[in-house]
Amino acid sequence: MTSRPSLRVRRSLLATVAAVGLGTLCPVHATPAWPDKPIRILVPYGAGQGADILARVMAQELGKSLGQTVYVENKAGAGGNIGTALAAKAPADGYTFLLGTNATNAANGYLYAHPGFDAAADFDAVAMLGLLPMVVCSSAPDLPANGIAQLVEKARARPDSLNVGLPSTSSAVIFAHFVKTAQAPLFGVKYKASAQSMTDVLGGQIPLVIDTVIAARPHLASGRLKALGVTTLKESEVLPGVKSLAEQGVQGFEFVPWDAFFAPRGTPAPVAQKFAEHVQRAMEQPELRRKLLDTGLEPRYMGPAELQAFVAAERQRWGDIIKAAGIRAD
């Protein structure tokens, strides 16, 4: 006759079964689904500037898409270096993203001796948002709209006599590249902000300025300025009717600032990929696309791998021109 298990054995078996069942239902080391808390977008520029406006437009859409709060934090100063350095030191946990630019993630390493971060080593590329075409504008009566050819001709006839306002390091780099590529000996005048250079070009103190479309747009619309050309390879959606420099004879000219999301190096790849997918989904919405165009951004999405390669090439390109022209940040 088979003997029945003792009470002690039966209790041991029941305890084992219960433990296995509870372990299946409630893993001790379960990883919470991302995102399970608010996400921060660090903007290394001041409130109300172009990058800040873009970040807030994207934060609103991403918050709805991800079902979690996405908020913007501004940390301006030193040409974007202060906020970028803060982002580089943030935990790589998927809850901090940098709204980076061609300045912070490509040019500043060459413009500043000690920016406070290594753009190549400290960040993972996440999602490209788009291009920020620059526009060459003039208040001079003898330079017509879409008049790059006439500008080059005048510069060659009177070397270094035509002053061009340069309100940013991006405009200074683009100016240096244009002067060399077009063989147009213009004279660059540095300004600390767009408001100052716009005041001078509108007042006739200088005849030309290179600035963002969003800075120039109201003055172009009023007729006080004329757009001579944009720095994209072809005519841009952000400024219809204005030909590119390349289309007007400056062969192959294309030099355009950009905005993109980056994460601290080591952020889990699945998290970065999911964030990028939500960015792409948001950018496919016609209404958001219109908002981006209104901010002066030409939408152009890239995912992590494509953006990583793009930024590496851009870092080399901006660096080569900065070094050749001897440009330094003040």
Protein Blocks (a to p, Z undefined) as FASTA:
>chain_A
ZZdddfklmmmmmmmmmmmmmmmmmcfklccdddfbdcddddfbdehiaklmmmmmmmmm
mmmmnopacdddddeeehhlmmmmmmmmpccehpaccdddfklmmmmmmmpmblopafkl
mpccfbdfbdcddddddfbfklcehilmmmmmmmmmmghkaccddfbfklmmmmmmmmmm
nopacdddddfbfklmmmmmmnomambdcddfklmmmmmmnopaccfbdcbfbdcfklgh
iacfklnopghiacdddddddddehiafklmmmmmmmmmmmmmpmklmmmmmmnopacdd
ddfklmmmmmmmmmmmmmmmmmmnopacZZ
